Amino acid sequence: MKSKKLTASLLALMVVTSSALMGCGGQAKKDEDKKETAEVAKVDNDSPKDAEQHYNAHAGEPNTLDPVKSGSNTAWSPQGMIYEGLTRYQPQPDGSGKIEPGVAESWEMSKDGLKYTFKLRKNAKWSDGKPVTAKDFVYSWRRVVDPKVGSGSSTMFNGIIKNAKDIVDGKKKPEELGIKAVDDNTFEVELENPCGYFMELTYFAVLKPVRQDYVEKFGSKYGTEANTVIGNAGYVLKEWVHKNRLVFEKNENYWDKDTRFLTKVTWKIISDTNAKMQSYQNGEIDAVFVRDGEWIEKFKQDDNATYSDRVGNNVEYFLLNCKNKYLKNDKVRKALNISFDREDFCKNIINGLGAPTYGLVPDGISLDGKPYKSLVKNDHVKQLQEENKDAKKLLTEGLKELGLPEDPSKVNLTLFSRGTDEKDKQEAEFFQQQWRDKLGVNIKIEQMDYNIMYDRIDKGDFEIAIAGWFADWNDPSSYLDNFNSVDGYYKTIGWTNKEYDETAKKAKETMDLNERVKLYEKAEKILMHDESAIIPIYVAKNSTFRRKYIKNFFSADFGFGDYKNVYISGKKK
């Protein structure tokens, strides 16, 4: 999905494993090859529930709670509490996940794969008791592609839903999007081309419904305060004290309210790392996402906490401005790509909280229930390293091709570090030192808040930036789409390759698994090996501690959940 991603603070709190592609029956295939994690999860429906069911966690400050105007996990996580889409992605005790009915209680696909019909449950309601109807989905999905709305996700339907691209390009009206409300409880979608992962989109945050009367009443202020939003999921946002807290209470009008045992959920907005750790240590929050090895070792001594340490789908990489006078040359980019030690970085800088990666699409992505990386060879950086033993030589060749001085010490580049704390600085300094030692180039570090950094990237006003992407749905396209030079989210990096665009497009449209695999593998090779348009670093681990009195909290890699079946038992006051 074309949206800004980061290692969000809410990875510790929200649903984070892999699902397989979904058919018409309402459940994804289980990933039989899923690896065991540090978290041994079991269903516990027998422990006595505490009288007070209040859960406390930490979060970031969302920029908006309007789904189509959001672009990060920080915003989509609280939206998972208040909005429910056609389907939902539900984590399972074994670490897998499945697509379950949400507002839609059933659905079917036509034989040619071009039409999906969703039957909405009649007892689906907004938090004020009004019914959720097919018209709500028509209104909400049209907003995604409406140029007047200006959604950062506007191109996600391109080549998938009928007329989407022409609407985004201003050639047709939003009313011509291939969707319609057959009646109040029947929502129909007409595709432009078959799409092997279409059902994966139906739980995605951007496609959750908003109510037209609220959007029109509050206009640009919709989703900016607690009283300017209305939802249809398990919880209602009762309080939003900016830069302080988000408070949710159980939605008594939710159709599945009997599986929501928590009556109140408070997310404390904490930006300082040490403050988060202290809040957890003092019992002010019940779970915490940890990046620092010292804190991990300290918290491991607590027998009253569960530790989960697993590789997720959040890929960290360098974005490169391919219009830069140095970075427009592929040999210069390749030299940077092969001249730092990913293993050293993961072990000694981020304390094992990430696994080195040499490609873009991570282990957790699957196709037809099979791990993507078991179907392809995508260690593209390793191949580059084998082919180019002398990175400095590669750099000077690139400089020569550019007609620039072949002296690496004359190369000056600025690296944007996403984040302003000491840990972010330490990470950036590692790359600065590695590139200086191995290539002789000069790297200036600029630390900034991630929102500011992504705004600069959106404008093409950067040189190198530490960025990341957390898959929005279970398909390689969630990563590869971003670099389409025409309508990809990261088209602002200035990299263009028609062969890549065409290959990735064909992969999305074919329903044949073997052909899709070949096309995705080819596209990824062009991006990572042939061009080194971006530079992969590592796949982040979701390292979390959660108090043992929190029952039935399971993790999954997709979707944003609302604590279904979670409850508290044995919390000391």
N, C-alpha and C positions, 0 to 999 in steps of 0.2 A: 504494500500500500504506500502511496506517495505521501509520506508524512514524516515529520521530524521525530527521530528516535534517539534514545539515550539509555544509559544504564540507570533506569528510574529508581527512585527510592522505594517505589511501591512494588518492586519485584519481590520484596520480602513478604508482601501482604496480599497480593492479588494472585489470580490463577496463573501459574507459569509451568507441559510435556508435549508429546506429539500426538497428533491425531492423524488418521489416514483419510484419503478422499472419501467423500460421502455419497451414498446413493439415495434412493427415494424413500427408504424405509425409516429414516430418522436417526440412524446410529452409524458412526464411523467404525471401520474395522480397527481392531486392536493391533497395535504395533508389537508383534511377537518378538521383535529383536530389541525391544527397549532394555537398556542396561539398568541394573540395580543402582540405586542412589544411596546416599548416607542416611536418608530418612526412611525408616521402616514404618510405613503407614498402615493402620488398621481401622476398620470401621468400628466405632464404639457407640452403640445406641443404648447401652445399659447403665452407664454411670449416672448417678443422680444429678439432675440439673440444679445449679445454684438458683436461689430466688432472684438474684440480680444477674441479668444477662447483658452485661455491658462489656464491649471489647474496645481496647485502645491501641492505636497504632500510629506510625508516623507517615508523613506524606510530603509532597512538594506542593507549591502553590499553583493551581491550574490557571491558565490564562483565560479560559472560558469553559462553560459547560454546554455549549452549543456543539453537537457532534460534528457538523460539517465545517466548523471553523476551528476545530482543534487539530493539533498536529504532534502530540507527544503522549507518552504513557501517563505523564503527570496529569494531563487533562482527561484522558480516556478512562483511567482507573476509577475516579469518582463517578463518571458517567455510567460505568458498569453497575454501580449501586442503584441508580435511579431510572435507567432506561433498559428495556428488553427488546431485542429484535425478533425477527421471524423465528430464529433458532437461538440456542445458547450452547456454549462449549463448556461441558461439565467435566472437571478433573476427576480421576478415579483413584482408588487407594493404591493400585499397582503402579502409578506414575503415568498411565496412559490417559486418554481423554476421549470423549465422544460428543458428537453433535446430538443435542436433544431438542425436542420441540420447545419453542418459546411461545410467542404469541400465536404462531402457526402450530396447530395440533397435528397436521398432516400435510403432505405435498406429493405431487407426482410430476414426472418429466415426460414429455412427448417422445415418441419413438425416434424422431429425427434429432432430438436433443436441443431443439430450438424454443421450446415453450415449457415453462414451469408454472404450475398452478398450486397456490397455497391456500389451504382452508384455515381460517383464523378461528380460534376458540371464542365462543360467545360470551364467556365469563372473563375475558381479558378487559381490564379497566385501567383508566388513569387513576392517579392517587386521589382525585376528587370524586371518584365513582362513575364518571362518564365512560362509555364503552370505547375501546380501541377498535377502530375499523380499518378496512382496506384503504379508505380514503386518506387516512393518516399516513400510511406508507407511500401512497402515490405522492402526496404533498412533500413528504420528507425526502424521497429519492429524487424528485425533480429539483429540490434545492441543491443537491450535490452537483448537478451539471449546469445549473442556471448561472450564466456569467455575471448576472447582477449580484448574486450572493457572494461570489468570489471564493469558493471553497478551495483549499489547497489539495483536496482529493478529487477535484472535478474530472480528471482524466481517467479515473479508475474503471469506468464503464466503457471506455473507448475500445471498439472492436468486440465488445461483449454484448451489451444491451443495444437493441436497435435504435439508431439515430443519435446515440450518445455523443459521438465525436462531432457530428454536424451541429448539435446544440451547443457544445462547448466552444466550437469555432464561430458561433453566431450565425450559422446558416439556417438553423431551424429553431423553433420555439421549444421551451421545456415541456410544453403540453404534448409534444410529438415523441417524447421518450417512450420506448416500447414497454410500457407498464400500464395497467388499468385496474380499476376496482370493478369487478364484474357485479358484485353486490357488497353489502357491508362486511361480509365474512369471507369473500373470495378475492384474492389478489393474484393477478396474472402478470408474468414477465415474459417478454418475447426477446430472444437473443438474435444478434446479428450473425454470430457464428457459434457452433458448439463450443462449450468451455468445460474442460475436464474438472475444473475446481470451483465451478459456480456456487455449489452449496457451501463451500468454505466462506464465501463472501457474506452469507446470510446472518452470521453471528458477528460480523465486523462492526466496530464501534460507529463508524460514519453512517451506517445504514439503519441505525436504530431510529425509531419514530420520535418526532417532536410534534407538538400540537399547534396547529395553525393559529388559533385565536391567541395563544400566548406569544408566539413569535411576532404576530402583527401588533399586539398590544405593547410589547416592550421594545420592538425594533432592534436597533444595534445593541441595546442593553440586555437583550435576552441572554440568559446564561451567565450573567456577570454578578448576580447576587442570589441568595437562597430563595428570595420571593419572586424571582423572575423566571423560574423554571418549574415545570411540572413533568413528572415521569410516570412510568408504568411498570417498574420493576419492584423488587422486594423491599426497597427502602425509599424514604422521602428525605430530602435534604432540608433539615430544620434550621440549621445555622451555618453561616459562613463568615467567620471573622477573618478577614484577609491577613495573611502572613501569621496567622495564629492557629486556627483550627477549622475543621469541617465536622459537623455533627449530623449523623443520620439516625432516623428512627424508623421502626418497622412500619411498612405500608399495609394497613389493615384491609385495603381494597385489592391487594395483589391476589391473583387467582391461585397461586401456590403458597400462600402465606403460612400454611401449617408446617412447611419445611424451613422456615426462617425463625430460628429460636432466639437469636440475638435481638433484643428489643432496642438497643442503642449502640451505635458505633461512633467512636470519636477518633478522627485522624488529626493528630497534632502536626502542624506545619513547622518542620524543623529543618533548617538548611545546614547548620553547623554539624560536622561529623561527631565531634566530641560531645556535643549536646545531645545528639541522638543516643550515643552509647550510655551517657549518664542517665538519660530518661529511662532506658531499658533497665539499667542496673538498679535504679531506685524504685522500679516497679510502676512507673508512670505510664509505660506502654507495655503491651503484652508480646510484641514481636519486633525484631529489628533486622535490617539488612546490613551486613558488615563487610567492609573492604579491608580493614586493617588486621594484619596477622596477630598483633599483640592482643587486640580485643578478642579475636577469635579464640586464642589460647586461654584467655581469662574466662570467657563465657563458657568454654567447654568444661570448666570445673564445676559448673552448676548442674547438679543432678535433676533439677526441676525444669530443665529446658530440653527441647528437641532441636537437634542441629541438622539442617539440610544443606548439603553441598553438592550441587549438580550443575553440569554444563547445560545451559539453556540455548536459546536461539538468538541471543543478542550478540551480533557480530560487530566488533570494533575495527575501524579502519581509518586510513588517512584519505580524506578527499583532497584532490589536487586540482588547482585551477589550470586547466590545460591551455588557457590563453596566455599564461605567464610566459615571459620571454625565455625562461629556462624550461619550464614544465611542459611547454608545447611540443617538446621533443621526446619521443618514446624511449630513447636510450637513457636520457637523463632520469626519466621516471623509473625505468627498470633498475638503474643503478641505486636509486633510493630504496626501491622495493627489496633488493637482495642484500642490503648492507647493514642490517641490524639483526640482532639475535632475539628472536621471538621467545625461545625457551628461557633465556636469561631474564628477559623482561617479566614473563609470567611467574617464574620462580622467585626472583629476588626483588622485583619492584611491586608487583600486585599480590605477592605472598600466596601464589598458587590459586588465586581467585579467577583464573582464566586458563583456557587451553589454547596453545598456539594454533593458528590457522593459516593455511597456505592457499586457500580459495575463498570464495564468497559465501556459497550456500553451506550451512552447517549440518551437523549430524542429525539434528532433530527433525529436519524436513523429510517427509516421506512421499512416495508416489505409489498409489494403490497398495498401501500398507507396507511397502518396502523402503527402508532407509535410502534416501537419495544417494548418499556417499557409498552405498554398497553397489549401486548401479553404474556409477561413473568413476572416472579418474580425474579428480579436481585438485590435486596438490600442485597447482600451477606455479607457485613461487619456487617450490623445490626444483621443478623442471628448469626454471630460469637460472637458478643457482648452479645447477649441473652444467648448463650451457655456457655460463659466464663466470668463470672462476675469478676473474679480476674485475671487481665492480668499479674501481677507479678508472680503469682503462675504458670501460663502457661509458662512464661519465664524460671523459675527455673526448671520446668519439662523438658523443652527442653535442658537446659544446662546439666542436669543430664543424659539425653539420649546420649548426646555427650561425656560424660565422662569428662566434664569440671567443674571447681569450680562453685558451685551454687550461688555464691555471685554476684549479678548483677553489683556491682561497679567494678568488674574485667573485665566487658565487655567493650571493646573499639572499636568503629566503626567510620568510616569517611564518612561524608555526602558531596557530591558534590552539590554545588549550581550553577544552570545554569544562569550565569550573574554575573556582577561585581559591580553593583551599590548598594547604601545603601538599597534600597527596597528589592533587592534580599537577602542581608544579614539579614535584618529584618525577612523575611519569613523563612529562614533557622534557625535562632535563636529561632523562635517559636517552631519548632519541636525539636530542641535540648533541650529546656527547658521542654517541655511536656514529652519527653521520660526520661529525668533525674528525673522529679518529680514523674511520675507514674510507672516507671520501675526501676529507679536507675542506668541506663546505662550511659556511657560516650560517647558523640558524638562530634567529631572534625569536624569543618566546613572548607571546601576548596572552595573558590569562583573562578570561571574561566569562560572564554568566552565559549559560548555554542558549538562552533565548536571544541574547545579543549576537552570539556567534552564528546561530542559524539565520538570523536576519541578514548578517553580512554575507553568508553563503548564498542566500536567496538572491542577493543583489550582485553576486559574482565578485564581491569585494573581499577577497581573501587570496592566499597563496597555497598554504597547506593547513588543513584543519583536522583535529582528532574528532571523528564523528562515529556514529554507530547506527545500527538498524535492528530492530526487534520485529520478527515476522508477524504480520497481521493475519495471515492465513497460511495453511499448510501446503505450500507449493513454492517451487523455486522462483516463480514469477514475482513473489512478494519482495524479493531482493533484486532480481534482474530488471524488472520494469523501471526501476528508478533511473536507469542510465540510458534509457531510450532518448536519443538526441532531439526528438521532435516534441514529445509530451511527457518525458520522464521527470520525476520530481527533481532529480539532480541534473537536469539539462543545463543548469547555470554553471556547471564546472567547465563548460565549453568543449567537451569531447564529443566528436561526431564520428559515427561509423555505420554506414548504410547496411553493411552485411550483418552487423550485430542487430540492428533494428529489425531487419527482415527475419533473421533467424529466431529471435526471441518472440516475435509476433506469431510465426508459424507454430512454435512450440505451444503457445497458449491455445491455439485454435484446433490442434489435432487431438483426437480422442484415443488414438493408438498409443499405448504406453511405451512401446519400444521406440517409436518414432519421436515421441516427446522427449524421452531420455536423451537420445542422440542430439536433438536440437538444443536442449538446455545445456548439455555438455559443451557443444560447439560454441554457443553464445558466451558461456562463462570463460572458456579458453580465450576467446577474442578479447574480452574485457580484462582478464587478469594476467594472461601470459603474453599474448601478441602485442597488446597495447599498454598494459599496466596503467590503465586509466585511473584506478584507485589501488590502494595498497592495504591488504588485509593484515591485521595484527593478531587478534585473538578472539575467541568466543567466551563471553563472560560466564562465570559461574554464579548461580543464585545461592549465595551463602547467607543463610538465615538462621536465626535462633527464635524459637517460639515456646512460650511457657506450656508445660504439659497439661495444664488445666484447660487448654484450648482443645476441644475434641472435634474430630472429623474435618480438620483443615487439610485438604490435599492440594497438590500443586500441578499446574498444567501450563504448556507453553503458548497457548493461544486464547484469545478472548479475555474479557475482564469481568470477573464474577461478583457475586453479592452474598457470599457466605451461606450458600444453601447447605442445610444440615449441620452447620457449625454451632456448637454450644459450649458453655463454660461449666466445668464441674470441679469443685475443690479449690477455688481461688480464695486465698486468705485475705482478709481485709486489714 
